């Protein structure tokens, strides 16, 4: 199953990204009617690389490219990241991110599934190198990277595909409707 990821609302991201947001741009209130508007960041021209979806095998980017396995993504480039799981995230595997110039505003680490954390010594080492980091489940890390990249932040993400993908009711309904539509189309083809 390939899970699509879009921009989280500013209300969800603002508490996590305090100090990194200049102005929420994802939800905008207009006039007295207080209507909410949303933009799909992945479809904007010039937004740089964005993560359109992820699966247990890897990631799909907005430029049509797929990345198999863990990746390191930057606003304009993507690299394969040679780690298998969170235990392989070490000072060495993160060295690329603190050696970069210009210095990153923030590094987002997507550790896969919820409840997974990094070793405290690794977190302390990276902070001692002067790098701001946010450790999140990959699902949240993808959305956060997209949002900060759209804000033109100097951001990077180190992402491990999740082992488990949560399915929401609306996704199940959409999947059932697609299957039903395919079934009806097949029957119509057989009749003709």
Buried (B, 14 or more C-beta within 10 A) or exposed (E): EBBEBBBBBBEBBBEEBEEBBEEBBBBEEEEEEEEEEEBBBBEEEEBBBBBBBBBEEBBBBBEEEEBEBBBBBBBEEBBEBEBEEBEEBBBEBBEBBBEEEEEBBBBBBBBBBEEBEBEEEBBEBBEEBEBBBBBBBBBBBBBBBBBBBBBEBBBBBBBBBBEEBEEEEEBEEEEEEEEEEEEEEEEEEEEE
